């Protein structure tokens, strides 16, 4: 559910400057060739570019899904929260707070984000990593969205960021699968946010937001920390922490649901 973040926009402005931006629309193969040149100029190796972009095709289902996304939050808070925060999800969330208590304590100490907020986001985004984290090839998805002229610079930047994730060795190309807007992993990071906020918290030298729970939870906390979230302060609507969560999701109803879920997890 975590969609197009404001951070992604600024990050893409760096990656996809007007001087380098490929022209959207027109022949798709020509567009991919232009993106390949941009990627190489941005430091991505020819081997990674060839592996990722050779033979890539458009995915009409991605564009169709994107058009349908308008109105996702056309419900009251009560209606929306009741479909996302139920007894089963709360019960498992409390179990996760206990199971990962030591890890969450280390993360909270380092990043200043309470454990219940992190676990609430984890539960909402992927049912604690057990739910659907997407099966769409990220590179194909982002190439399709970048070729579409509605938000081409945004998604050109996301495509370049995805290639950099492979270049860094964080995920192999076969694991670069995600949701319909290219979100990756258990808390659904866009590639630009993966690059900007990803933390190697298990110490293996890679940021793995698909398989490593320490990396997933620490990276989620880091995004909020960098955005100004302060531990020990309220996070209800109208507070600075509520605004900090805007970096996670701009929708007010979603941020209210995060806070409501977090309170339920700790019995408030």
TORKOL-4160 file (C-alpha; in steps of 0.2 Angstrom, whole numbers, padded with zeros to 4 digits, m for minus):
268
<pt num="1" X="0000" Y="0000" Z="0000"/>
<pt num="2" X="0015" Y="0012" Z="0001"/>
<pt num="3" X="0014" Y="0021" Z="m0015"/>
<pt num="4" X="0023" Y="0036" Z="m0023"/>
<pt num="5" X="0032" Y="0044" Z="m0009"/>
<pt num="6" X="0038" Y="0063" Z="m0010"/>
<pt num="7" X="0055" Y="0056" Z="m0007"/>
<pt num="8" X="0055" Y="0047" Z="m0023"/>
<pt num="9" X="0050" Y="0063" Z="m0032"/>
<pt num="10" X="0066" Y="0072" Z="m0026"/>
<pt num="11" X="0077" Y="0057" Z="m0028"/>
<pt num="12" X="0071" Y="0055" Z="m0046"/>
<pt num="13" X="0075" Y="0073" Z="m0050"/>
<pt num="14" X="0093" Y="0068" Z="m0047"/>
<pt num="15" X="0093" Y="0052" Z="m0057"/>
<pt num="16" X="0082" Y="0058" Z="m0071"/>
<pt num="17" X="0088" Y="0076" Z="m0076"/>
<pt num="18" X="0080" Y="0084" Z="m0091"/>
<pt num="19" X="0097" Y="0083" Z="m0100"/>
<pt num="20" X="0097" Y="0064" Z="m0098"/>
<pt num="21" X="0078" Y="0060" Z="m0098"/>
<pt num="22" X="0073" Y="0047" Z="m0111"/>
<pt num="23" X="0058" Y="0053" Z="m0121"/>
<pt num="24" X="0042" Y="0044" Z="m0115"/>
<pt num="25" X="0029" Y="0037" Z="m0128"/>
<pt num="26" X="0034" Y="0032" Z="m0145"/>
<pt num="27" X="0043" Y="0016" Z="m0149"/>
<pt num="28" X="0046" Y="0006" Z="m0133"/>
<pt num="29" X="0062" Y="m0002" Z="m0139"/>
<pt num="30" X="0070" Y="0015" Z="m0143"/>
<pt num="31" X="0064" Y="0021" Z="m0125"/>
<pt num="32" X="0073" Y="0006" Z="m0117"/>
<pt num="33" X="0089" Y="0010" Z="m0127"/>
<pt num="34" X="0089" Y="0028" Z="m0121"/>
<pt num="35" X="0086" Y="0021" Z="m0103"/>
<pt num="36" X="0101" Y="0009" Z="m0105"/>
<pt num="37" X="0112" Y="0024" Z="m0110"/>
<pt num="38" X="0106" Y="0034" Z="m0095"/>
<pt num="39" X="0109" Y="0019" Z="m0083"/>
<pt num="40" X="0127" Y="0017" Z="m0090"/>
<pt num="41" X="0130" Y="0036" Z="m0087"/>
<pt num="42" X="0124" Y="0034" Z="m0070"/>
<pt num="43" X="0137" Y="0020" Z="m0066"/>
<pt num="44" X="0127" Y="0004" Z="m0069"/>
<pt num="45" X="0138" Y="m0009" Z="m0078"/>
<pt num="46" X="0134" Y="m0015" Z="m0095"/>
<pt num="47" X="0132" Y="m0032" Z="m0089"/>
<pt num="48" X="0118" Y="m0028" Z="m0077"/>
<pt num="49" X="0110" Y="m0017" Z="m0090"/>
<pt num="50" X="0110" Y="m0031" Z="m0102"/>
<pt num="51" X="0104" Y="m0044" Z="m0090"/>
<pt num="52" X="0089" Y="m0032" Z="m0084"/>
<pt num="53" X="0084" Y="m0024" Z="m0100"/>
<pt num="54" X="0087" Y="m0035" Z="m0114"/>
<pt num="55" X="0071" Y="m0041" Z="m0121"/>
<pt num="56" X="0060" Y="m0032" Z="m0109"/>
<pt num="57" X="0042" Y="m0029" Z="m0115"/>
<pt num="58" X="0028" Y="m0018" Z="m0109"/>
<pt num="59" X="0015" Y="m0024" Z="m0097"/>
<pt num="60" X="m0003" Y="m0018" Z="m0101"/>
<pt num="61" X="m0009" Y="m0025" Z="m0085"/>
<pt num="62" X="0002" Y="m0013" Z="m0075"/>
<pt num="63" X="m0005" Y="0002" Z="m0084"/>
<pt num="64" X="m0023" Y="m0004" Z="m0082"/>
<pt num="65" X="m0020" Y="m0006" Z="m0063"/>
<pt num="66" X="m0012" Y="0011" Z="m0062"/>
<pt num="67" X="m0028" Y="0019" Z="m0069"/>
<pt num="68" X="m0039" Y="0009" Z="m0057"/>
<pt num="69" X="m0029" Y="0015" Z="m0042"/>
<pt num="70" X="m0038" Y="0032" Z="m0041"/>
<pt num="71" X="m0050" Y="0032" Z="m0027"/>
<pt num="72" X="m0042" Y="0018" Z="m0016"/>
<pt num="73" X="m0045" Y="0028" Z="0000"/>
<pt num="74" X="m0063" Y="0033" Z="m0004"/>
<pt num="75" X="m0069" Y="0027" Z="0012"/>
<pt num="76" X="m0071" Y="0034" Z="0029"/>
<pt num="77" X="m0057" Y="0030" Z="0042"/>
<pt num="78" X="m0069" Y="0018" Z="0051"/>
<pt num="79" X="m0073" Y="0009" Z="0035"/>
<pt num="80" X="m0055" Y="0008" Z="0030"/>
<pt num="81" X="m0048" Y="0003" Z="0047"/>
<pt num="82" X="m0060" Y="m0010" Z="0050"/>
<pt num="83" X="m0055" Y="m0019" Z="0034"/>
<pt num="84" X="m0036" Y="m0018" Z="0038"/>
<pt num="85" X="m0035" Y="m0020" Z="0057"/>
<pt num="86" X="m0044" Y="m0035" Z="0063"/>
<pt num="87" X="m0042" Y="m0046" Z="0078"/>
<pt num="88" X="m0032" Y="m0059" Z="0069"/>
<pt num="89" X="m0019" Y="m0046" Z="0063"/>
<pt num="90" X="m0018" Y="m0038" Z="0080"/>
<pt num="91" X="m0015" Y="m0055" Z="0088"/>
<pt num="92" X="m0001" Y="m0059" Z="0076"/>
<pt num="93" X="0006" Y="m0042" Z="0078"/>
<pt num="94" X="0007" Y="m0044" Z="0097"/>
<pt num="95" X="0016" Y="m0060" Z="0094"/>
<pt num="96" X="0028" Y="m0052" Z="0083"/>
<pt num="97" X="0032" Y="m0038" Z="0096"/>
<pt num="98" X="0036" Y="m0052" Z="0108"/>
<pt num="99" X="0046" Y="m0063" Z="0095"/>
<pt num="100" X="0057" Y="m0049" Z="0089"/>
<pt num="101" X="0057" Y="m0039" Z="0105"/>
<pt num="102" X="0076" Y="m0039" Z="0106"/>
<pt num="103" X="0078" Y="m0034" Z="0088"/>
<pt num="104" X="0065" Y="m0020" Z="0089"/>
<pt num="105" X="0073" Y="m0013" Z="0105"/>
<pt num="106" X="0089" Y="m0011" Z="0096"/>
<pt num="107" X="0080" Y="m0003" Z="0082"/>
<pt num="108" X="0070" Y="0009" Z="0093"/>
<pt num="109" X="0086" Y="0014" Z="0102"/>
<pt num="110" X="0095" Y="0018" Z="0086"/>
<pt num="111" X="0082" Y="0026" Z="0076"/>
<pt num="112" X="0070" Y="0032" Z="0089"/>
<pt num="113" X="0054" Y="0025" Z="0082"/>
<pt num="114" X="0043" Y="0014" Z="0093"/>
<pt num="115" X="0041" Y="m0004" Z="0090"/>
<pt num="116" X="0022" Y="m0004" Z="0088"/>
<pt num="117" X="0023" Y="0009" Z="0074"/>
<pt num="118" X="0036" Y="m0002" Z="0065"/>
<pt num="119" X="0026" Y="m0018" Z="0067"/>
<pt num="120" X="0010" Y="m0009" Z="0062"/>
<pt num="121" X="0017" Y="m0004" Z="0046"/>
<pt num="122" X="0024" Y="m0022" Z="0043"/>
<pt num="123" X="0007" Y="m0029" Z="0047"/>
<pt num="124" X="m0002" Y="m0018" Z="0035"/>
<pt num="125" X="0010" Y="m0019" Z="0021"/>
<pt num="126" X="0013" Y="m0038" Z="0020"/>
<pt num="127" X="0005" Y="m0047" Z="0035"/>
<pt num="128" X="0022" Y="m0048" Z="0043"/>
<pt num="129" X="0030" Y="m0054" Z="0028"/>
<pt num="130" X="0018" Y="m0069" Z="0026"/>
<pt num="131" X="0006" Y="m0060" Z="0014"/>
<pt num="132" X="0007" Y="m0055" Z="m0004"/>
<pt num="133" X="0023" Y="m0044" Z="m0007"/>
<pt num="134" X="0020" Y="m0044" Z="m0026"/>
<pt num="135" X="0025" Y="m0056" Z="m0040"/>
<pt num="136" X="0028" Y="m0043" Z="m0054"/>
<pt num="137" X="0045" Y="m0041" Z="m0062"/>
<pt num="138" X="0051" Y="m0024" Z="m0055"/>
<pt num="139" X="0061" Y="m0019" Z="m0070"/>
<pt num="140" X="0047" Y="m0023" Z="m0083"/>
<pt num="141" X="0034" Y="m0014" Z="m0072"/>
<pt num="142" X="0045" Y="0001" Z="m0070"/>
<pt num="143" X="0050" Y="0002" Z="m0088"/>
<pt num="144" X="0031" Y="0001" Z="m0093"/>
<pt num="145" X="0027" Y="0015" Z="m0081"/>
<pt num="146" X="0042" Y="0026" Z="m0086"/>
<pt num="147" X="0037" Y="0024" Z="m0104"/>
<pt num="148" X="0020" Y="0030" Z="m0100"/>
<pt num="149" X="0020" Y="0049" Z="m0101"/>
<pt num="150" X="0010" Y="0053" Z="m0086"/>
<pt num="151" X="0024" Y="0052" Z="m0073"/>
<pt num="152" X="0039" Y="0047" Z="m0084"/>
<pt num="153" X="0052" Y="0056" Z="m0074"/>
<pt num="154" X="0047" Y="0049" Z="m0058"/>
<pt num="155" X="0047" Y="0031" Z="m0065"/>
<pt num="156" X="0063" Y="0034" Z="m0075"/>
<pt num="157" X="0071" Y="0038" Z="m0058"/>
<pt num="158" X="0063" Y="0022" Z="m0050"/>
<pt num="159" X="0070" Y="0011" Z="m0065"/>
<pt num="160" X="0087" Y="0018" Z="m0063"/>
<pt num="161" X="0086" Y="0015" Z="m0044"/>
<pt num="162" X="0081" Y="m0003" Z="m0047"/>
<pt num="163" X="0096" Y="m0006" Z="m0058"/>
<pt num="164" X="0107" Y="0001" Z="m0044"/>
<pt num="165" X="0100" Y="m0011" Z="m0032"/>
<pt num="166" X="0105" Y="m0025" Z="m0043"/>
<pt num="167" X="0122" Y="m0017" Z="m0046"/>
<pt num="168" X="0125" Y="m0015" Z="m0028"/>
<pt num="169" X="0122" Y="m0034" Z="m0025"/>
<pt num="170" X="0108" Y="m0031" Z="m0013"/>
<pt num="171" X="0096" Y="m0042" Z="m0023"/>
<pt num="172" X="0099" Y="m0053" Z="m0038"/>
<pt num="173" X="0088" Y="m0049" Z="m0053"/>
<pt num="174" X="0077" Y="m0065" Z="m0050"/>
<pt num="175" X="0072" Y="m0058" Z="m0033"/>
<pt num="176" X="0068" Y="m0041" Z="m0041"/>
<pt num="177" X="0049" Y="m0044" Z="m0040"/>
<pt num="178" X="0036" Y="m0033" Z="m0032"/>
<pt num="179" X="0019" Y="m0024" Z="m0033"/>
<pt num="180" X="0011" Y="m0015" Z="m0047"/>
<pt num="181" X="0020" Y="0001" Z="m0045"/>
<pt num="182" X="0037" Y="m0007" Z="m0042"/>
<pt num="183" X="0037" Y="m0008" Z="m0023"/>
<pt num="184" X="0049" Y="m0021" Z="m0016"/>
<pt num="185" X="0049" Y="m0031" Z="0000"/>
<pt num="186" X="0040" Y="m0034" Z="0016"/>
<pt num="187" X="0036" Y="m0016" Z="0019"/>
<pt num="188" X="0035" Y="m0011" Z="0001"/>
<pt num="189" X="0049" Y="0001" Z="m0003"/>
<pt num="190" X="0050" Y="0009" Z="m0020"/>
<pt num="191" X="0067" Y="0007" Z="m0027"/>
<pt num="192" X="0072" Y="0025" Z="m0024"/>
<pt num="193" X="0068" Y="0023" Z="m0005"/>
<pt num="194" X="0077" Y="0006" Z="m0005"/>
<pt num="195" X="0093" Y="0016" Z="m0010"/>
<pt num="196" X="0090" Y="0031" Z="0001"/>
<pt num="197" X="0084" Y="0023" Z="0017"/>
<pt num="198" X="0089" Y="0004" Z="0016"/>
<pt num="199" X="0099" Y="m0002" Z="0031"/>
<pt num="200" X="0110" Y="m0017" Z="0032"/>
<pt num="201" X="0105" Y="m0021" Z="0050"/>
<pt num="202" X="0110" Y="m0040" Z="0050"/>
<pt num="203" X="0127" Y="m0035" Z="0045"/>
<pt num="204" X="0129" Y="m0046" Z="0029"/>
<pt num="205" X="0135" Y="m0032" Z="0018"/>
<pt num="206" X="0118" Y="m0031" Z="0008"/>
<pt num="207" X="0101" Y="m0022" Z="0011"/>
<pt num="208" X="0089" Y="m0036" Z="0008"/>
<pt num="209" X="0071" Y="m0030" Z="0011"/>
<pt num="210" X="0063" Y="m0046" Z="0004"/>
<pt num="211" X="0071" Y="m0059" Z="0016"/>
<pt num="212" X="0080" Y="m0051" Z="0030"/>
<pt num="213" X="0068" Y="m0046" Z="0045"/>
<pt num="214" X="0082" Y="m0035" Z="0053"/>
<pt num="215" X="0085" Y="m0026" Z="0037"/>
<pt num="216" X="0066" Y="m0024" Z="0034"/>
<pt num="217" X="0062" Y="m0017" Z="0051"/>
<pt num="218" X="0077" Y="m0006" Z="0053"/>
<pt num="219" X="0075" Y="0002" Z="0035"/>
<pt num="220" X="0057" Y="0006" Z="0039"/>
<pt num="221" X="0062" Y="0014" Z="0055"/>
<pt num="222" X="0076" Y="0023" Z="0046"/>
<pt num="223" X="0064" Y="0031" Z="0034"/>
<pt num="224" X="0053" Y="0038" Z="0048"/>
<pt num="225" X="0068" Y="0044" Z="0058"/>
<pt num="226" X="0076" Y="0053" Z="0043"/>
<pt num="227" X="0058" Y="0061" Z="0040"/>
<pt num="228" X="0058" Y="0068" Z="0058"/>
<pt num="229" X="0049" Y="0055" Z="0068"/>
<pt num="230" X="0052" Y="0058" Z="0087"/>
<pt num="231" X="0051" Y="0044" Z="0100"/>
<pt num="232" X="0040" Y="0047" Z="0115"/>
<pt num="233" X="0030" Y="0060" Z="0106"/>
<pt num="234" X="0011" Y="0057" Z="0100"/>
<pt num="235" X="0008" Y="0052" Z="0082"/>
<pt num="236" X="m0010" Y="0056" Z="0081"/>
<pt num="237" X="m0017" Y="0067" Z="0067"/>
<pt num="238" X="m0010" Y="0085" Z="0068"/>
<pt num="239" X="0006" Y="0081" Z="0077"/>
<pt num="240" X="0023" Y="0082" Z="0070"/>
<pt num="241" X="0025" Y="0063" Z="0070"/>
<pt num="242" X="0009" Y="0062" Z="0060"/>
<pt num="243" X="0017" Y="0073" Z="0047"/>
<pt num="244" X="0033" Y="0063" Z="0047"/>
<pt num="245" X="0023" Y="0048" Z="0043"/>
<pt num="246" X="0018" Y="0057" Z="0027"/>
<pt num="247" X="0035" Y="0051" Z="0020"/>
<pt num="248" X="0028" Y="0034" Z="0022"/>
<pt num="249" X="0011" Y="0037" Z="0014"/>
<pt num="250" X="0003" Y="0054" Z="0010"/>
<pt num="251" X="m0015" Y="0047" Z="0013"/>
<pt num="252" X="m0021" Y="0054" Z="0029"/>
<pt num="253" X="m0033" Y="0039" Z="0031"/>
<pt num="254" X="m0018" Y="0027" Z="0030"/>
<pt num="255" X="m0007" Y="0036" Z="0042"/>
<pt num="256" X="m0022" Y="0036" Z="0054"/>
<pt num="257" X="m0024" Y="0018" Z="0052"/>
<pt num="258" X="m0005" Y="0015" Z="0056"/>
<pt num="259" X="m0007" Y="0025" Z="0072"/>
<pt num="260" X="m0024" Y="0016" Z="0077"/>
<pt num="261" X="m0016" Y="m0001" Z="0073"/>
<pt num="262" X="0000" Y="0003" Z="0084"/>
<pt num="263" X="m0011" Y="0008" Z="0098"/>
<pt num="264" X="m0021" Y="m0008" Z="0097"/>
<pt num="265" X="m0005" Y="m0018" Z="0097"/>
<pt num="266" X="0000" Y="m0011" Z="0114"/>
<pt num="267" X="m0017" Y="m0010" Z="0122"/>
<pt num="268" X="m0020" Y="0009" Z="0120"/>
